[in-house]
């Protein structure tokens, strides 16, 4: 390191040290169920203020304001007079960052507007629905220099991060193949309410046939397989089953004459996508949100020296596992290879404290890391390239299904930088 590099490094370290106690001021756009959950997590993190909230539903907005006051904070100013009210929130000069938790089709445009307004941006999943929205996010982040992070919480799960450490230490050898899924029966609470009325998410089932929600599946997979950091998705093929589950649900529970029992839905019950990477690796992704079943992600990552399977909570490591070709329990490996973010001594016990928060602590962890990036003016733990890569499966799977499962090229959002980019997410053991 020469003198100039040394001075730059020590200057940055000094700025980051001075910023440790800085209060981060966050605006929240969207205070429905998910936004309120994220707001509650934000209010429990030290060094955070929430001066402004936005929602077009007055009841949601009032509830979120009351929640903030109950947590001991001043009442935030509310914005909600029109769908464009969020732009007035973004115009405030007392916000360092925004968290966006609105319906899917608003995510990309709001995130673009937030970056243009000079704010660090955290946006709920998926960050985009169309390919042009993906490119808008990338180009806006590059032009403004303001980071955009998709809040893909399953990237931050304790088990997934321990598996990542094992992969980076070479225990699975070279990764070759992965299976992942979002298997979650959402018909009676997400797409429709308990009374059978269509919610905003149900409209997507009428209009589209595609993998509507791939990011929870792919969250940990990108880092497990070094996607955008040494390898990249090359093309995707997708096949959809017919639609039987929604119709059956309404006929059984509301009768054959119910409007939603007679409605046509384009969305197939199961979508299976196969992605091939530039280096010849493969990923199978399942969309499964319309049939009765327990929640399941079905992660399986297979390499030249071993395999991990989430459904079994097991691993098999060639010449390491005690019995030849027999599974062994994963929990001892999780304890041994636990990521530093989840160790109680991390950040003065912060990791242990997060366990009591949303999604097993993953929400609190990802928000804490995002806020730390805002506080120190550094890059957040997930970048815009990985965010749009996960989300692009929505549009690409739809195109492949329309073309009778034909292969569809995967855009290179890094514009070739994947060949030289080094892994950056969750660096710990083996890095």
N, C-alpha and C positions, 0 to 999 in steps of 0.2 A: 504494500500500500504506500503510495507516495504522499507527500505532505498535503496536497490539495484534497486527495481522497480521505486522508485522516481527518482533516479539518471538517470536511463535509459530514463524515460519519459521526464525529463527536458533536457537531452542531445539531444533527438530527437526533442523536441520543439525548442531548440536552433539552431540545424542544419536546421530545416525547416524555421525558421525565417531568418537565414543568407542566405538561398537559394532563398528568395522571389524575389530578384533583379537579380538573375542569368539569363543570356541569354540562351535560349534553342536553340540548333542547330539541325535543322531538314532537312533530305533528303527526297525528294519526288520521288517515283518510279511510273511512269505512269502519263503522262501529256496530256492525251486526254481531252475530255469534262469534265468528273468528276474530274480528277486530277487537271485540270486547275482551276476549281471552288474551290476545297479545297485549292489549292495554294493561290488563291486570298484571301480566308478567313484567312489563316495563316499569310499572309503578313500584314493583318490589325490588328493583335493581338500584343500588346506591348511585348517586350522582346523576340522576335523570329528572328532568322536568318536562311536563307536557303542556305547553302553553295554548295549544289549539287542536280542535277536533273537527271532523267533517263527516256528515252523513245526511242524505236527503230524507231519511226517516226521522221525524222529530222525536219520537219515543226512544229510538236507539241513541240519538244524540244526547238527550236528557239523561238517560241511564248511564252513559259513559261519563258525562260531566259529574254526576253524583258519585260514581265509583272513584273518580279522581279526587274529589273533595274528601270522601271517606278515608282515602289512603293518606290524608294529611297534606295534600297539595292544594294550591289555589285553583279555583274553578277555571277551566280552560275556556277560551272563547270558542263558540260554536259557529260552524258554517254549514248551511244546509238549505238555503233558499231555492236552489236550482241544481241540476246536474253539473253545471259549470262552477259551482261555488268553491270547489277544491282549488281552483286557480287563485282565488283570493287568499286562501290559506298559504299557497306556495309563494305568494307575493310578500309575505311577512319577512322582515329582516331579523327576527329573533328566533329562527329555527335553523338548527344545524343539519337536521335529517328529517326524513319522513318515512313512515311505515304505511304501506298501501295494502288494504284488506277488503277490497270491493269485489263485486262479481267479476268473473274471469275476463269478460270482453272489455273491461275498463283498465285492466292492469297495465298493458303496454303504453297506451296513450298517457296515462297518469304518470308512469315512470319516466317517460320521455320529457314530459312537462316539468317534472321534479328536477331532473338533471339540468335542464335548460334554466331552471330557476336557481341553480347553484347549490342544490341540496344533495347530500348523501342519500341514497335511495335503497330502501328494503321493500321488496314487493312480494306478495304472497304468490303461491303456485297456482297455475303456471304463469310465468311472466309474460307469455305471448301465446296467441292462438294461430297466427298466420305468419308465413315466412317473411313478408315485408315488415311485420312488426318486430320480428327477431332482428332483422338488419337495422331497423330504426333504433333499437336499443343499443346495438353494438356501435353504430356510427355516432350516436349521441354521446355515449360514454367516452369514445375516443376523442371526439371533438371538444367536449366540455371539460374532460379530465375529472368528472365526477363519477364515482363508482356506483354501480347498480348491482345489488345482490338479491337473488331470489331466495326466499326463506324456505329452502328445502330442508325441513328439520330431520328427515331420515338420514341425511348425510352426517348428522351429529349424534346419532344413537351410539350408546356405549358399546354394544356388541359390534356394530359395523366399524367403529374406529379401532377396536381391538383386532378385528380381521385385517384391517388396512395395515396395522403394524406388523402382523404376521406375514402378510404378502411382501411388505417392504424389507423384511428380514430374510426373505427367501424361503420360508417354510413351505410354501405351496409351489415353489419353483417358478417357472414362467406361466403366467395366467394365460389360458387358452379359450375358455368358454364360461359364460355366465347365464343363469336364468333368474328372472325377477318378475314380480307381478304386483298389481294392486288389486287384491281380492277383498272386496268390502261391499256388503249388501247395503246399498244406499237408496233403494227405491222408496222406502217408507219414511225417510226423514231428511234426505238431501234433495233428491229430485222432486219428491212430492211430500206433502205434510201428512200427518196421521189421519186427517179427514179425507185424504184423497185429492186434495187441491194441488195443482202444479206449482212448484216453486221455480225460481229463475233458472236453476240448473236443468230442470226438465225440458226447457225449450231446446237445449242442445241435443237432446235425444231425438227430438222431432226433426231437426234440421240436418244432422250430420251422422255419418257412420265412420268412426275412427277411434283411435285410442284417445279418449277424452282427458285422461289423467295419468300421464306416464312418469311424472317427475318423482313421485314417491318410490316408484320401481327403480328408477335409474340413479337416484341420488348417490348412494354409495358406490355404484358400479363404475362411474366415471373415474373416481380416484383409484379403485381397485385395479382398473385396466389401463390407467395412464392415458385416458382419452383427452385429447387436446394438449397433451404433454408427452409426446413421443409416439403417439398413435392417434388415429382419428376415425370416426365413423365414415364409411365409404358409401354404402347404399343400404336401403331397407326394403323389405317385402312384408306386406301385411294381409291377413285374411280374417274376415269377420264371419262369425256364425249368424244364423238368423235371429230374429227377435221373438222370443217366446215368454221370457220371464216377466216383463212388465204387464203384458196382457193377462197372463195367468194370475198375477198378483191382484189385479183389479177385478177380474171375474170371480175369484175366490172370496175376496173381501168386500166387494161393493156390488157385485152382480154384473151380468153380461150387458145390461143396458147403461151402465155408467159411462159417461162420455170418454173417460180415459181408458176404458176397456175396449172401446170401438175406434180409438184414435190410431192413426198410422205413425209408427216410429221408424226412422231410418236406422237408428243405432242397433247394431247386433249385440247380442248378450255377451259374447266373448270375442275379443280381438287378439290375435296372436301375430306379433311382429318379430321378424328375424333381421338383425342388423349385422353386417359384416364390416370389419374394420380394414383400414389400409394395410395392416400387417397380417391379415388373414385370421383374426380372432372373430368369435361370434357371440352374440347376445340375443337371447329370447326374452321378449317382453309381453306380458299378458295384461290386458284390460279385462276386469271381471267385477262389475259393480251392479249387476241387475238380477242376479240369482241368489236364492237363500243360501247363506254360508257364514261361518265364522270369519273374522278378519285374518288375513294371511298375506305375507309378502313373498314367500317362497324363494328367498335368495339362495342361490347356489353358485359358488365360484370354484372353478376347477382349473388346476394347473398341472404342470409336468411332474410335480412331486407330491400332490395332495389335493384335497377337496374339503370345502366347508359347506354345510347345509343347514340353513337356519331352521327349516321345518323340523329337522331331527334334533336341533341344538347340539350338533355333533361335528366332528372333524375326522378325517383320515389322512395321515401323513406317511408316505411311503418310507419304510425303513426307520421310522420314528415311533409310529403307533405300536403299542405293545403286541397286538395280535394282527397277523397278516390279513389284509383285506377285511378288517372289521372296524366299525365305527367306534370312536371313543367320545366321551362327553366334552362339550365345548367349554362349560363354565371354568374349569381350571386354567384353560388357555386364556379366557377373558381376564381372569385375575392376573395371570403372569404378564400378559401383553396389553394391559389396560392403558389407554391413551392418557397422556398427561392432563388433558382437559378434564378428565373424569376422576382424577386422584384428589383425595380430600385436601392435600396440602396445596393444590393449585389455587392461586389467587386468594390465599388466606382462607381456604375452606369453601370458596365459591362453588366448586364443582359439587361437593356434597350437598350444599344448600339447594342447588338447582334440581335435585332429584324430586323434590316435592312439587315441582311446577309442571306445566303442560307437557303432554306427550312424554312422560317419564323423565322430564328434565331437559329434553332436546330443545324445546322452545326457549327456555331460559338461557341455555348455553349459547345457541346461535345468536340470540339478541344481545347477550353480554359481549360476545366477540365482535358483533357488528358495531355496537356502541363504543367499544374500545378502539376500533378502527377510526370511527368518527372523532373520538377524543384526541387521538394521536395523529390524525390526518394521514393514515396509512391505508393500504388496500384491505378490504374486508375478506373474510375467510373463503367466500365463494365469489368468483368473478363473473363478469357479464357473459363471457364466452361459454362457460359451462352452464350458466343459467339458460341461455337460449338454445344450447345443444339439447338439453333435456326437453325443453318445451317444443322444439321443432318436430318432435315425433308426432305431435297432434296433427299438424297439417300434412306431414309426409305420409303417415299411415292412411289418412283419408284419400290421398292421391293414389296410393298403391291399391287400395280396395276398389276405387273407381275403375282402375285399369286391370281388374281381374288378377290382383296380387302381383302385378308386374314390379320389377325392381325400380326404385326411385333413388336417384343420386342424393347423397346427403350434402348440404352446403358446408363449405369450409369457412366457418365464421371467423377463424383466426387468420385467414388469408395466407396460409402456408406456415404460420409461426409454430404450428403444432410440432413441426419437425425438430425445432430447437428449444421449445419451451420446456423448462424443468418442472417436475411435480412441485406444487406449491401448497396444496390443501393439507391441513392437519399434519404438518411435519413433526415427527417425533422419533420413535425408534427406527434405526436403519437409515436415517436421512442425514 
